[in-house]
Every structure is written in structure tokens, then in C-alpha cells.
């Protein structure tokens, strides 16, 4: 009888001990809000194409994944064979600032911090300027569908009143 009571007590203890973990797993993940999911359209494997300086069509690859329990969007860009630019970015919704933050680094020695987020049917990240000498730069994701989007790297000469394209990439889901 004592043996059976010990087994029942052990079973009950195991079930009750697991209850907080089970309850915790049914709660929302820390980065599951609508604001945190605003850049999910970008996640996937992409073929990127653009027109090169000589007018020839060029192509590269961009691999976008979620990491750190879905709280971070991780980009791995490879412009080869069309362009030798290789870069990485990490993006996250920074709730304490109420905006998206991204940092880009590449094999050209660039370190570019951005802030922004959804803007109507576009997603815009503008470079955080460290000084007046830093140009006004931004990236714009637009014409977003499940299988394609346009990405524009833009510069402004008039403090952001107007923008001109410096590089336009067409994203298509890789097969």
C-alpha cells in the first residue's frame, strides 16, 4: 500500500511539476505581436535581379530566416555572380522604441544602422545618420506579394524631401 501511495505521489508530483511549463508553452511567444511580424513577408529564399552599370541583367541570391525564437530576421545576401557584394543584416522590432531596427554589414567594410517599419503598403528603413556628413539613405520594400517584391536603395539630396533610386532589386522566390 505504501509503495502504491509513493508511486501515485510521484506521478502527481511529476504532473503538477510539469503544469507551469505546459502553461508557459501555451502563452504567446515574446515576439508574436503584429508589430513583430511586419517583416515576415521577407523570410525565404530569393533570387534577386537588377540591371548592372553596363545595362546587363545581373543576378544574386538572398536567404532570409527567422532566428532567436522568431525575434530576429537574419539576412544573408550574396550578389554573385552579378556583384561581389556579400553582406549580412539582422532586423528586429524594438518595442521599447516602437520601431524596427536593422544593422547591415558587408565585405566592403560597411556598417549601416537603420530604423523604420511599415508605411502603408511599403516597408521603409531609413539609415540612422551619425552626422550631417552622412547622406540620407533608405531602403524601401514595395510591390510586396507572396512570391515577389521590389527593393529600392535610395538617396536624398534634400534631407528626405525627395528620393532617387541608387539600386533597384527585383526579388522572386527561389525554386
Secondary structure as UniProt FT lines:
FT   HELIX           2..26
FT   TURN            30..31
FT   TURN            34..39
FT   HELIX           40..42
FT   STRAND          44..51
FT   TURN            53..54
FT   STRAND          57..67
FT   TURN            68..71
FT   STRAND          72..78
FT   TURN            80..82
FT   STRAND          86..94
FT   TURN            95..98
FT   STRAND          99..106
FT   TURN            107..108
FT   STRAND          111..119
FT   TURN            120..121
FT   STRAND          122..127
FT   TURN            132..133
FT   STRAND          136..142
FT   STRAND          148..156
FT   TURN            159..160
FT   STRAND          164..173
//
